[in-house]
Amino acid sequence: MQQIIENLNSLKKRIEIACIKAQRKPEEIKLLLATKTVSAENIKIALKHGESYIGENKVQELKEKFEALKELQHHKHFIGHLQKNKIKDLLNCQVSCVQSIDNFELAKMLDEKLKARDKKLDIYIQVNTSFEKSKFGVQPDEALALIEQIAPLEQLQIKGLMTIGLLSTQSEKVRDCFKLLKNTQVRIIQAAIPNVLMEELSMGMSQDLEIAIEEGSTMIRVGTFIFGQRIYPDAYYWNENA
Ligand SMILES: *Cc1c(COP(=O)(O)O)cnc(C)c1O
């Protein structure tokens, strides 16, 4: 328990130092706890310590932790690959944002299910900036067209973009991913599409959050640095076929 709080405190230091370097303010950067495989008990420690955003990759895990986390106010984001047959369960878990929308069919189905419940939902468009086949996300040069297609769906509010940077020790290659997401955001803002907000850039994880902050991230998604190593490889979460 103490470890999680210590880790959160050293993470805050990392964010502060990155912000000084980037001439930004720490308040500009939201911290989303990436809580896949993390127990509800451990998530609660972080929430009680003042954190307010969690992100899950699997609907099943959202369901399992739902009751235990109910008592603590927080925002739930979905950051994993969403299967169409899980939409109903997802909406039952009261998520406030789905960060992983990368195709129109999924958006349309989500919109229909929301309409039936008379509910709205924030979404980010996931962009594949590393061009790895194993990663989900729309290709950067197709993002604008996808957003134009999704924008008219009334129950969905596009709020920004999300990406997973290249997992690499070559920091310039990682930086290229984040620059590409930023450029994509700029192009979409210039297109001035009705009903589209581009305020959020969700990028940066345990290994690369400093680079992401330098390149304009407004939300970092951090798991390992706070909660420790996971037993499953991330490919299990990022690619169903893995
Ligand atoms: C697991 C995960 C993270 C956090 O990764 P860490 O390296 O553990 O900080 C961020 N975003 C997504 C989409 C994830 O699946």
The ligand as an SDF file (V2000), in Angstrom:
LIG
                    3D

 15 15  0  0  0  0  0  0  0  0999 V2000
   -1.2710   -0.9710  -20.1700 C   0  0  0  0  0  0  0  0  0  0  0  0
   -1.5760    0.2570  -20.8980 C   0  0  0  0  0  0  0  0  0  0  0  0
   -1.0220    1.4730  -20.5080 C   0  0  0  0  0  0  0  0  0  0  0  0
   -0.0340    1.6240  -19.3740 C   0  0  0  0  0  0  0  0  0  0  0  0
    1.1680    1.0060  -19.6570 O   0  0  0  0  0  0  0  0  0  0  0  0
    2.3640    0.9930  -18.5860 P   0  0  0  0  0  0  0  0  0  0  0  0
    3.5580    0.7230  -19.4000 O   0  0  0  0  0  0  0  0  0  0  0  0
    2.0500   -0.1130  -17.6280 O   0  0  0  0  0  0  0  0  0  0  0  0
    2.3870    2.2970  -17.9110 O   0  0  0  0  0  0  0  0  0  0  0  0
   -1.3980    2.6020  -21.2440 C   0  0  0  0  0  0  0  0  0  0  0  0
   -2.2530    2.5420  -22.2660 N   0  0  0  0  0  0  0  0  0  0  0  0
   -2.8030    1.3760  -22.6660 C   0  0  0  0  0  0  0  0  0  0  0  0
   -3.7510    1.3730  -23.8150 C   0  0  0  0  0  0  0  0  0  0  0  0
   -2.4830    0.2090  -21.9930 C   0  0  0  0  0  0  0  0  0  0  0  0
   -3.0240   -0.9470  -22.4020 O   0  0  0  0  0  0  0  0  0  0  0  0
  1  2  1  0
  2  3  1  0
  2 14  2  0
  3  4  1  0
  3 10  2  0
  4  5  1  0
  5  6  1  0
  6  7  2  0
  6  8  1  0
  6  9  1  0
 10 11  1  0
 11 12  2  0
 12 13  1  0
 12 14  1  0
 14 15  1  0
M  END
$$$$
